[in-house]
Structures are given as structure tokens and as C-alpha cells.
Amino acid sequence: MPLIELNNVARHYQLGEIDVPALDGVTLAIEAGEFVAIMGQSGSGKSTLMNVLGCLDNPTHGSFVIDGKDASTLGADELAALRRERFGFIFQRYHLLPHLDARANAALPAVYAGVGTGARGERARALLERLGLGDRLHHRPNELSGGQQQRVSIARALMNGGQIILADEPTGALDSASGAEMLRLLRELNERGHTIILVTHDAAVAAHARRVIELKDGKVVADNGTPAGHVAPAEPTSDAPPVKRSAWPGRWLVQWREAVATALLALRSNRLRTALSMLGISIGIASVVSIVALTTAARDSIESNVASMMSGRIPVWAGNPSLPPGVQAKPFRPNEIDSLRALDGVRGITLNRQMQLTAHHRSRDATVQAVAADANTLKGRKLKLVQGRYFGAMDLEAHSQVLVLDEKARDALFKKGQSPIGQVVLLQLGGGPAAGQMAAPPSAALPFTVIGIAAADGGAISFSGGQSQLYLPNTTFGRKLESRAEVWSFDVQLDTSVPPQQVREHVIHRLKALHGREDFSSFNAEEEFRKFQQITSAMAAVFAGVGAISLLVGGVGVMNIMLVSVSERTREIGIRMAVGARQGDVRLQFLIEAVVLCCLGGLVGVGLSWLAAQGLNAAQKEVVVVVSWAALGVAFAVSSLVGLVFGTLPARRAAALSPVDALARE
């Protein structure tokens, strides 16, 4: 059975509405081990025939059988496997990859055969040394002469065995001496058992073959046939060590490693373009991470302040706008408060007792708000001591006449730089009514000793309403200032085991029963706080979405650059396909290149956002911006996803190229 057999093969091209027959009913057979020259003038169809024979192009109709297998019915990846396992190509223009050295160019077909780095490097070295290029292993194509480049292409053709060598005008770009050397090498390869198919327009070159097939206008016009007595040889022999192909996990690992290495090499060769593309991704990632970190920090700060005022409690106060005219709201009596403590879901009740009065210190007077305080008042109002001390257990038990001033009251009563600690302040009733209370008549001034100064803790929400405040022990407040047991407002502290709305309904029901009407108001602070959290979360998502727009723009930029890269490297894609790369290999290469580009940009963006957070924290202490490891990991994953999404179209376009069309591009 012939090694190659063509039966009535035709290849037509469409140029607009014109049908151009490049091959027209070619029928021929080539035995294994033959040295065949396909000769013809330009336009005779000889290059088209070589492309069909080398599985670079499919015939329009007819059958092309190689070693008993009809190649005209095979898919793109099956044709790639045939090229990889059976064929070796020697092109007139060498078609070496400019960014690889001689050994890497020669070893390229073995990459797609899944051969490990060491094994393919050793075979490439041995092949190049046999071809006289032992001292040029690490030279790139632009550092080699034409004859040396052509010998590198011979080594590449032999890398995977090269049972069939297809040489397209191999001497066309060489001087006479190099051309003669090339023909000598082809004869030597034929003697070693390789089937040589030489395409040329030069009769002198064709004369070196043992069989000449002449084409004209896409038809075979002359063929002296297989030489008489021709015997098909055994497998071609080689002085180089045979390639050792790995099992599929090894092939997969080799192709991934080479795809990453190729991507890094391609990005390094266009540093400026790579840097500009990375900049878009870096800005996008930095924007998203920074905005998320800033909004999270601001939201946490605001929510912590609001939580101290709202979360976990239900405020209740006397008065209701819907009361009929002339109806006065009643204060809350102790027995009513005690009845509420027994309700399910009530952890405790905090009474709000305060009044306005006049404070005197020497020649200074100020209207202040006196607050009955216990051990937890400062914490509940987000205050901290900045000077002195707070009330102790003895102060509460002994009804001590001591007080803590806020900063506004201190500034009103004392000169700048004067320490209030230990000073006596006189408090006199009649400074005006507190909310919901009647004004008290003027009374004698009571002396209180200042023991501490309180200030807002971290810019928290103020509970003072802009008034000067001072804090007295609640026991002293009840005995010295306001002896009435009724209160005008209180807070129900919630037990988290019962829904807040249910607790509020029970409180309203109980108080309505005790007062006879709903002459009070309340609201579910816990529920309102949750609504507030939903609003802040939605705002954070909106801000993150705004930042993501820049990431989207960066992704579009990467896609555009990758499309340009595919256009610029079309010939490289054709070379890789000619030596056996599958469509999936090409797709993987460009997809990984896009992912590597975006990952590098993502790393830079992550670094920028972390540095920005550190700088902001160093410049101020109010809002602590934290860029967590989880956020950095998510940002890096997002940058990889951007590479996958926006690299898919360029990768698919590269993989869809026809090998013969890609090789024809300049």
C-alpha cells in the first residue's frame, strides 16, 4: 500500500464570485522512502499540493489517504496529530520563531508531543550538532546565516521523527554553496529512510530527486513514477536519542508550563505595551479594593456608633402626636416599669433621667444638662475619660456630690489651661425644663466636686444635642435633684432570643393597658438599625460597582491588546500549527497570556491598594482602613477572571486560523 495516495484531489479558492481551481483532479501515489520533486512554474499549484500533502490544507473534493487513513475526512486536531507525528516541514523562508534560540526552535514540535524539557532539549542538541550547529545552540535566528537557519528548520523537521519531510523551495533563499549543502542533507535523510517531497520551480534542483512530478494549471502533466526496484525502508534512523513521550498527565503539565513560559516571554518582548495594559488592570483592581476597604471602614465606624445608640434597645418616651387636644401625657411610674421587666425578651430597663439647671464656678455661669449616670453611662454614650476618674461604687452608695463634665461644659465654666479636677461647681435648679418636663422653681445652689472630664470616643455620634452636659451619680441625682420616682423616658434592653418587634408589641400592649390610652411613643431601634445596615451595604455595593467600571475598562483594554497580538503573531501561530499544535494548544497559549497579564496587573493593583491603606492610616486615626488577606485574594481571583473573560475572544480567534493562511501572512 502506498504511503500517500491522492485520488482526484481538487482544491478551489473563492475570490469574490470567481472560482479559482488551484488543483484540478490530481491523482498520484508516493511510496515510503521515495525522494520526490514536485516541479512547476508559479501558479501551477505545486505549493497548494504541498499544503494538502502536509495536512495544512483540506482538498475541496477527492480523497487524500496517508498510511491507509483518509486525511480529507479528519478534523483540525486529528490533522494536527498527523503533522506532529508524521511530517516535518522545511520552508523557503525558514519560519523560525525570532524570540527562541536555535535549540528551542528545533525542539518546538516536541512541546506539542508532550516531551519533557530535558528530553527534547537533549534531542534538539544532538540534531543540531549533527547538522554542524553545535556552537550555535543559543543563538537566535537573527544571529544565524540563511544556511544555518535552514539547518535549524531541518532539525525541527526531524524532532518528532519526521517520517515525511516536506521541503518548499528549500534552496530558494540560499546562495549556491548553501543550496548544494541543503540538497546533500536531503539526500542523506532520504538514505536514512525518510520520505522526501521537494517542491521547486528549478529543474536543476528537481534533478536531485529520483522521481519528478510536474504540475501545470493544477494538473499533473508529467510523472516518471516510482523508480523500478524501489523498496520501502524500515523506520527512519537517527543519531539523536529518540523522543520519549509522556503519558497524558505529563503532556498536560508540559503544555501548561510551556504556555506560561511563552506568555511571559511574549509579554517581556513588548514591555511598554505590557506595562500600559497592566496599568489598566492595576487601576481597576486598586480602585475596587480601595473603595471596598474605605466603604467597609467607614460603614463599620458609622454602624458601631449607630449601634451604640440604636442596636439592642427599644426607646420609649411620654407623649404622642396623635393624642386629642388638651390630653396630657403621663410619666411612667415605678410599678409600670417593674411590670415591663417581667415581659419575655426584656433583658432590662434603663431609666433616662436628666434635667436642665444652671452651673456656677466663680464668675462663670452656664446652662447645662445634668444626666443621672451609672457605671455603664460613658460606654453607652460612646464617651471616654480624658482627665480624672469616673464614679466608683462608693460614690454611688454614698450619694456623693461629685460630677464629670464634658468638654463643652468644661470650656464654659473654666478658663483655658485651668484644670477643673478638684474644683467645686455650684448647681442650681431652674435652668429650664428638660424634654417633656416642667421647669423647676429656683432653689439653693448645691456644691459638687469635679472628678473627671469626658470626651467623645473616636468621633462617635453625640447624645448631647449640642448642649453642655455633666454627669452625676444616679443615686445622688435622685436624692438631691429629682426625688420623684416617675420618669418621662426609658430604654427597653432586648434579649436577642425574642424578635424585637414582638417585644415592642408586648410593651405597647402593657403600657396601653396601664395608661388607658397610647399616650407614649416608641420605635424598634434594632429593626431600624438593621434597615440602616441594609442601606449602608447597598451604598457600599454601589461604590464597589463604580470602582468595577475601571476594572471593566482595563479588561476591554487587555482584550484589545490581545487581538492586536494575535494579528501581529499570525505567522507564529501558523508555525506552531504546522509543527503539530492543536487548536486547543493555541487557544490555551493566548488565554494564559491574557490571564498572566491580568494577574501581574492584579498584583500591582493589590500592592497599590495596600500601600494606599497604610498611608491613609498613618495620616489619620479616625477611620482605620484594613485591606484583609481575603480581600487581596478575591482581588487576585477577580483579575484572573478578567483575563479569562476578556482573553477568550482573542484566544478563539487565534485558534480558528487556518495553518496555511497563517503561514502566508507577513
C-alpha positions in Angstrom: 0.0 0.0 0.0 1.4 3.5 -0.9 2.3 5.7 2.0 0.5 8.7 0.4 -2.3 8.3 -2.2 -4.3 11.1 -3.8 -7.4 10.3 -5.8 -8.9 13.0 -8.0 -8.0 15.7 -5.4 -9.1 19.3 -6.2 -8.6 22.5 -4.3 -10.6 25.6 -5.3 -10.5 29.1 -3.9 -13.2 31.7 -4.0 -12.1 35.2 -4.9 -15.4 37.0 -4.6 -17.6 35.4 -7.2 -14.7 33.9 -9.1 -13.9 30.2 -8.6 -10.1 29.6 -8.9 -9.0 25.9 -9.3 -5.5 25.7 -7.7 -5.6 21.8 -8.0 -7.8 20.1 -10.6 -8.2 16.3 -10.3 -4.7 15.3 -9.1 -4.2 11.6 -8.7 -0.9 10.1 -7.6 0.7 7.7 -5.2 4.0 8.0 -3.2 5.7 5.1 -1.7 7.5 5.3 1.7 11.2 6.2 1.3 10.9 8.0 -2.1 12.7 11.2 -3.0 10.0 13.1 -5.0 10.3 16.5 -6.6 7.1 18.4 -7.4 8.0 20.9 -10.1 6.2 23.7 -11.8 6.1 27.4 -12.5 4.5 29.9 -10.3 0.7 29.4 -10.2 1.0 25.8 -11.3 -0.4 24.6 -7.9 2.7 23.0 -6.5 2.6 24.9 -3.2 -1.1 24.1 -2.8 -0.3 20.4 -3.4 2.4 20.5 -0.7 -0.1 22.1 1.7 -2.6 19.3 1.0 0.1 16.7 1.3 1.3 18.2 4.6 -2.2 18.3 6.1 -2.0 22.1 6.2 -5.0 22.5 3.9 -8.0 20.3 3.1 -9.0 19.5 -0.5 -12.2 20.8 -1.9 -13.1 17.3 -3.0 -11.3 14.0 -3.7 -9.6 11.7 -1.2 -6.2 12.0 0.4 -5.0 8.8 2.1 -1.9 8.6 4.2 -0.8 5.2 5.5 -4.4 3.9 5.0 -6.1 6.8 6.7 -8.3 9.2 4.7 -6.9 12.6 5.8 -9.5 14.5 3.9 -12.2 13.5 6.4 -10.2 14.3 9.6 -10.9 17.3 11.9 -8.5 20.1 12.7 -7.0 18.3 15.8 -6.6 15.0 14.0 -4.7 16.7 11.2 -2.5 18.4 13.8 -1.7 15.0 15.2 -0.7 13.8 11.7 1.5 16.8 11.2 3.0 16.3 14.7 3.7 12.6 14.3 4.4 12.0 10.6 5.6 15.2 9.0 8.5 17.6 9.1 8.4 20.9 7.3 11.3 22.9 5.7 10.1 26.2 4.4 11.8 28.6 2.0 11.6 31.4 4.5 12.7 29.2 7.4 9.8 30.2 9.5 11.7 30.2 12.8 10.3 32.0 15.9 12.5 35.1 16.4 12.3 35.1 20.2 13.6 31.5 20.6 17.1 30.3 20.2 18.2 27.6 17.8 17.7 24.7 20.3 14.2 25.9 21.4 13.2 26.3 17.7 14.3 22.8 16.9 12.6 21.4 20.0 9.2 23.1 19.3 7.4 20.1 17.8 8.2 18.0 20.9 6.4 20.5 23.1 3.1 19.6 21.4 4.0 15.9 21.6 4.3 16.3 25.4 8.0 15.6 25.7 9.7 16.9 28.8 12.1 19.8 28.8 15.2 17.7 29.4 14.4 15.0 26.8 13.5 17.4 24.0 16.4 19.7 24.8 18.9 16.8 24.5 17.5 15.6 21.2 17.5 19.1 19.8 21.1 19.5 20.8 22.1 16.2 19.2 20.3 17.0 16.0 21.9 20.5 15.7 25.3 19.1 16.5 24.9 16.5 13.7 23.9 19.4 11.3 27.1 21.3 12.3 25.4 23.8 14.6 26.8 22.6 18.0 28.3 26.1 18.6 25.1 27.9 17.7 22.6 26.3 20.1 21.8 29.5 22.0 21.8 31.9 19.0 18.6 33.4 17.9 17.6 33.4 14.2 18.8 37.0 13.6 22.2 35.8 14.7 22.4 32.9 12.2 23.1 32.9 8.4 20.4 31.7 5.9 22.1 28.3 5.6 22.3 27.9 9.4 18.6 28.9 9.8 17.6 26.3 7.2 19.6 23.6 9.1 17.7 24.6 12.2 14.5 24.1 10.3 15.8 20.6 9.3 16.5 19.8 12.9 12.9 20.9 13.7 11.5 18.7 11.0 13.3 15.7 12.4 12.4 16.4 16.1 9.5 14.1 16.3 10.9 11.6 13.8 9.9 13.3 10.5 8.9 10.2 8.6 7.8 12.5 5.7 9.9 15.6 5.0 8.1 18.4 3.0 10.6 20.9 1.6 9.1 24.0 0.0 11.7 25.7 -2.2 14.4 24.9 0.4 17.2 26.4 -1.7 15.3 29.5 -2.9 16.7 31.9 -0.3 20.2 30.4 -0.1 23.4 31.0 -2.0 24.7 28.3 -4.3 27.0 26.7 -1.8 24.4 26.6 0.9 21.8 25.4 -1.6 24.1 22.5 -2.6 24.6 21.7 1.1 20.9 21.6 1.6 20.3 19.2 -1.2 23.1 17.0 0.1 21.4 16.9 3.5 18.1 16.0 1.9 19.7 13.1 0.0 21.3 11.9 3.3 17.9 12.0 5.0 16.4 10.0 2.2 19.1 7.4 2.5 18.3 7.1 6.2 14.7 6.2 5.3 12.9 9.5 5.3 10.4 10.2 2.5 11.4 13.5 0.9 8.9 15.6 -1.0 10.6 18.6 -2.6 8.7 21.5 -4.1 10.6 23.6 -6.6 10.4 25.5 -9.8 14.1 24.9 -10.7 14.7 21.9 -12.9 18.3 21.7 -11.7 17.1 21.3 -8.1 14.4 18.8 -9.1 17.1 16.7 -10.9 18.5 15.6 -7.5 15.3 13.7 -6.8 14.7 10.1 -8.0 11.1 11.0 -9.1 9.8 14.2 -10.7 6.2 15.2 -10.8 5.4 18.2 -13.0 2.3 20.3 -12.5 0.7 22.8 -14.8 -2.5 24.7 -14.2 -3.3 22.4 -11.2 -2.9 19.2 -13.2 -0.2 16.5 -13.3 1.3 16.8 -16.7 4.3 14.5 -16.2 5.3 11.9 -13.7 8.2 9.4 -14.2 6.7 7.2 -11.4 8.3 5.3 -8.6 11.8 4.1 -9.5 11.9 0.5 -10.5 13.0 -1.8 -7.8 12.2 0.7 -5.1 11.9 -1.0 -1.7 10.2 0.7 1.2 12.7 1.2 4.1 12.1 0.4 7.7 11.7 3.2 10.2 14.0 6.2 9.5 17.2 6.0 11.5 18.7 8.9 13.6 21.9 9.5 15.5 19.9 11.6 18.1 18.2 10.0 21.1 14.6 9.1 20.4 11.9 11.3 21.9 10.2 9.8 25.0 6.6 10.9 25.0 4.9 11.2 28.4 1.5 9.9 29.4 -1.4 12.4 29.3 -0.8 13.9 32.7 2.8 14.6 31.7 1.8 16.0 28.4 -0.8 18.3 30.1 1.8 19.5 32.5 4.4 20.2 29.7 1.9 22.1 27.6 0.8 24.3 30.6 4.4 25.0 31.6 5.4 25.9 28.1 2.3 28.1 27.7 3.1 30.1 30.8 6.8 30.4 29.7 5.7 31.5 26.2 3.3 34.0 27.7 6.0 35.6 29.9 8.4 35.7 27.0 5.8 37.4 24.8 4.9 39.9 27.5 8.6 40.7 28.1 9.3 41.3 24.4 6.7 44.1 24.4 7.5 45.7 27.7 5.9 49.1 27.1 2.6 47.7 25.8 2.6 45.1 28.6 3.1 47.9 31.2 0.3 50.0 29.8 -2.1 47.0 29.6 -1.2 46.1 33.2 -1.8 49.7 34.3 -5.5 49.5 33.3 -6.0 46.3 35.3 -3.9 47.7 38.2 -6.0 50.8 38.4 -9.2 48.8 38.2 -8.1 46.3 41.0 -6.7 49.1 43.2 -9.9 51.1 42.7 -12.2 48.2 43.7 -10.0 47.1 46.6 -9.5 50.6 47.9 -13.2 51.6 47.6 -14.4 48.4 49.3 -11.8 48.9 52.1 -12.7 52.6 52.5 -16.5 52.0 52.5 -16.1 49.0 54.8 -14.1 51.0 57.2 -16.5 54.0 57.1 -19.5 51.7 57.3 -18.1 49.8 60.3 -17.3 53.1 62.0 -20.7 54.6 61.4 -22.5 51.4 62.3 -20.6 50.9 65.5 -21.6 54.4 66.5 -25.2 54.0 65.5 -25.3 50.6 67.1 -24.3 52.0 70.4 -27.3 54.3 70.2 -29.9 52.0 68.5 -28.9 48.4 68.5 -30.4 46.1 71.2 -33.0 48.5 72.6 -36.4 50.0 72.2 -36.7 53.7 73.3 -40.0 54.7 74.9 -40.9 58.3 75.9 -44.0 60.1 77.1 -46.0 62.0 74.5 -47.8 61.1 71.3 -48.7 63.4 68.4 -52.0 61.6 67.9 -53.3 62.5 71.3 -56.6 64.5 71.4 -56.2 68.3 72.1 -55.9 69.0 75.8 -54.8 65.5 76.8 -51.5 65.4 78.7 -49.2 62.5 78.6 -48.4 60.7 81.8 -45.0 59.9 83.1 -44.1 56.3 83.8 -44.4 55.1 87.4 -42.1 52.6 89.1 -44.8 49.9 89.2 -45.3 50.2 85.4 -41.6 49.9 84.8 -41.5 46.8 87.0 -44.3 45.2 85.1 -42.4 45.7 81.8 -39.3 44.0 83.3 -41.3 40.7 83.5 -42.1 40.6 79.8 -40.4 37.9 77.6 -37.5 39.3 75.6 -36.8 42.2 78.1 -33.3 41.9 79.4 -33.5 45.1 81.5 -34.8 48.7 81.5 -32.6 51.8 81.7 -34.3 54.9 83.0 -33.4 58.2 81.3 -33.3 60.9 84.0 -31.9 64.3 83.2 -32.8 68.0 83.7 -31.5 71.4 82.8 -30.0 73.6 85.5 -27.6 76.4 86.0 -23.9 75.7 86.9 -21.7 78.3 88.6 -18.0 78.5 89.0 -16.7 81.7 90.4 -17.7 84.4 87.9 -18.8 82.0 85.2 -22.3 80.6 84.7 -23.6 78.1 82.1 -26.9 76.4 81.4 -26.2 72.7 81.4 -28.0 69.4 81.2 -27.5 67.1 84.2 -27.6 63.4 83.5 -28.2 60.7 86.1 -25.3 58.2 85.3 -24.4 54.7 86.4 -21.3 52.6 85.8 -22.2 52.0 82.1 -23.3 55.5 81.0 -20.0 56.6 79.5 -19.7 53.4 77.4 -23.4 53.6 76.3 -22.9 57.2 75.2 -19.6 56.5 73.4 -17.6 58.7 75.8 -14.2 58.2 77.3 -12.4 59.9 80.2 -9.6 62.2 79.2 -8.8 63.5 82.6 -9.5 62.5 86.2 -11.7 59.5 87.2 -15.2 58.2 86.9 -17.7 57.3 89.6 -16.9 54.3 91.8 -19.1 52.0 93.8 -18.6 54.1 96.9 -19.7 57.3 95.1 -23.0 55.6 94.2 -23.6 54.1 97.6 -22.8 57.2 99.5 -24.7 59.6 97.2 -21.5 61.6 96.8 -21.8 65.1 95.4 -19.3 64.6 92.6 -19.7 65.1 88.9 -18.0 64.5 85.5 -18.0 67.3 82.9 -18.0 67.0 79.2 -15.6 69.2 77.2 -18.2 71.8 76.3 -19.2 72.3 79.9 -15.5 72.5 81.0 -14.8 75.2 78.4 -17.9 77.2 79.6 -17.0 77.1 83.3 -13.2 77.1 83.3 -10.5 79.2 81.7 -8.4 77.7 79.0 -5.5 75.8 80.6 -7.1 75.7 84.0 -7.6 72.2 85.5 -11.2 71.5 86.7 -10.2 68.5 88.7 -11.0 69.1 92.4 -12.8 72.3 91.7 -16.2 72.9 93.2 -19.2 73.7 90.9 -22.5 75.0 92.2 -25.6 73.6 90.6 -28.9 75.4 90.9 -32.3 74.2 89.7 -34.4 76.3 87.4 -32.1 76.3 84.3 -35.1 75.4 82.1 -37.1 72.3 81.5 -35.7 69.1 80.0 -37.6 67.4 77.3 -41.1 66.5 78.4 -40.7 68.1 81.9 -41.9 71.2 83.6 -39.5 73.9 84.6 -38.4 73.6 88.3 -38.6 76.7 90.5 -35.3 78.4 91.5 -33.7 76.7 94.5 -30.5 76.9 96.6 -27.2 76.1 94.8 -25.7 72.7 95.7 -21.9 72.2 95.7 -20.4 69.4 93.6 -16.7 68.5 93.1 -15.4 67.9 89.6 -13.6 64.5 89.5 -13.3 63.9 85.7 -13.6 65.2 82.2 -15.3 63.1 79.4 -15.0 63.4 75.6 -16.4 61.7 72.6 -14.7 58.4 71.9 -13.5 58.3 68.2 -15.8 60.9 66.8 -19.0 59.0 67.8 -22.5 60.3 67.4 -23.3 62.9 70.1 -26.1 62.3 72.6 -25.9 65.8 74.0 -27.8 67.6 71.2 -25.2 70.3 71.2 -25.8 71.1 75.0 -23.2 71.2 77.7 -23.6 68.2 79.9 -22.4 66.9 83.2 -22.9 63.5 84.8 -23.9 62.8 88.4 -24.2 59.5 90.2 -27.8 58.4 89.7 -28.3 57.9 93.4 -27.2 61.5 94.1 -29.4 62.7 91.2 -32.5 61.0 92.7 -31.8 62.3 96.2 -30.5 65.8 95.6 -32.1 67.0 92.4 -35.2 65.0 91.3 -36.8 63.0 94.1 -39.8 61.9 92.0 -39.8 58.3 91.1 -41.6 58.8 87.8 -39.6 59.1 84.6 -40.5 60.5 81.2 -38.5 58.1 79.1 -36.7 54.8 79.3 -35.0 52.2 77.2 -36.0 48.6 77.0 -32.9 46.4 76.7 -33.6 43.5 74.4 -32.9 39.8 74.9 -31.8 38.5 71.4 -33.7 35.2 71.8 -37.1 37.0 71.2 -37.7 39.1 68.0 -37.5 42.8 68.7 -40.8 43.6 67.0 -42.6 41.1 69.2 -41.1 42.7 72.3 -42.2 46.1 71.2 -45.7 45.0 70.6 -45.9 43.5 74.1 -44.5 46.7 75.7 -47.1 48.8 73.8 -49.9 46.5 74.8 -48.9 46.6 78.5 -48.5 50.3 78.7 -51.8 51.0 76.9 -53.5 48.8 79.5 -51.8 50.7 82.3 -52.3 54.2 80.9 -55.7 53.7 79.4 -54.5 55.1 76.1 -51.4 55.2 73.9 -50.0 58.5 75.3 -46.4 57.5 74.7 -44.2 56.8 71.7 -41.6 54.2 70.8 -39.7 52.7 68.0 -37.9 49.5 67.3 -34.3 50.7 67.3 -32.9 47.2 66.5 -35.1 46.9 63.4 -34.2 50.5 62.3 -30.6 49.6 62.8 -30.9 46.6 60.5 -32.5 48.8 57.9 -29.7 51.2 58.3 -27.2 48.4 57.8 -29.0 47.4 54.6 -28.7 50.9 53.3 -25.0 51.1 54.1 -24.4 47.7 52.4 -26.3 48.9 49.3 -24.2 52.1 49.2 -21.0 50.0 49.6 -22.1 47.8 46.7 -22.8 50.9 44.6 -19.4 52.3 45.3 -17.7 49.0 44.5 -19.7 48.9 41.2 -18.3 52.3 40.4 -14.8 51.0 41.0 -15.5 47.9 38.9 -16.2 50.1 35.9 -12.5 50.9 35.8 -11.7 47.2 36.0 -14.1 46.6 33.1 -12.3 49.3 31.1 -9.0 47.6 31.9 -10.4 44.2 30.7 -11.5 45.7 27.4 -8.0 47.2 27.0 -6.5 43.7 27.6 -8.8 42.2 25.0 -7.9 44.9 22.5 -4.1 44.3 23.1 -4.6 40.5 22.8 -6.4 41.0 19.5 -3.5 43.1 18.3 -1.1 40.5 19.5 -3.0 37.8 17.5 -2.8 39.9 14.4 0.9 40.6 14.9 1.8 36.9 15.6 -0.3 35.2 12.9 2.8 33.7 11.3 3.9 32.4 14.7 0.5 30.7 15.1 0.9 29.2 11.6 4.3 27.8 12.5 3.1 26.3 15.7 0.2 24.7 13.9 2.5 23.4 11.2 4.6 21.6 13.8 1.6 20.0 15.4 -0.1 22.4 17.8 -3.8 21.7 18.2 -6.4 24.4 18.2 -6.7 23.9 22.0 -2.9 24.4 22.4 -3.1 27.8 20.6 -6.2 28.8 22.5 -4.5 27.8 25.8 -1.4 29.8 24.9 -3.2 33.1 24.3 -5.7 32.6 27.1 -2.8 32.0 29.6 -1.1 35.1 28.2 -4.2 37.2 28.9 -4.5 35.7 32.4 -0.8 36.2 33.2 -1.1 39.8 32.0 -4.1 40.4 34.2 -2.6 38.6 37.2 0.5 40.7 37.0 -1.7 43.8 36.8 -3.8 42.5 39.7 -0.7 42.0 41.9 0.4 45.6 41.2 -3.1 46.8 41.9 -3.2 44.9 45.2 0.1 46.3 46.2 -1.0 49.9 45.4 -4.2 49.5 47.4 -2.3 48.1 50.4 0.2 51.0 50.3 -2.7 53.5 50.0 -4.4 52.0 53.1 -1.2 52.2 55.1 -0.7 55.8 54.0 -4.2 56.7 54.9 -4.0 55.1 58.3 -0.7 56.9 59.0 -2.3 60.2 58.1 -5.3 60.0 60.3 -6.7 57.8 63.2 -10.4 58.4 62.9 -11.2 55.6 60.4 -8.9 52.6 60.3 -8.7 51.2 56.7 -7.9 47.4 56.7 -7.1 45.6 53.5 -7.7 42.0 54.5 -5.9 39.0 53.0 -9.3 37.7 52.0 -9.9 40.9 50.0 -6.5 40.6 48.4 -7.2 37.0 47.5 -10.6 37.9 46.0 -9.0 40.8 44.0 -6.3 38.5 42.6 -9.0 35.9 41.7 -11.1 38.7 40.0 -8.1 39.8 38.0 -7.6 36.2 36.8 -11.3 36.0 35.9 -10.9 39.2 33.9 -8.1 37.6 32.0 -10.2 34.5 31.3 -13.3 36.5 30.2 -11.5 39.1 28.1 -8.9 36.7 26.8 -11.4 34.2 25.4 -12.3 36.1 22.2 -8.6 36.7 21.1 -7.7 33.1 22.0 -10.6 31.7 20.0 -9.7 33.9 17.1 -6.1 32.7 17.2 -7.2 29.0 17.3 -9.6 29.4 14.4 -6.9 30.5 12.0 -6.1 28.1 9.1 -2.4 27.0 9.2 -1.9 27.7 5.5 -3.4 31.1 5.7 -1.5 32.0 8.9 1.9 30.9 7.3 1.2 33.1 4.3 0.8 36.2 6.5 3.8 38.6 6.8 
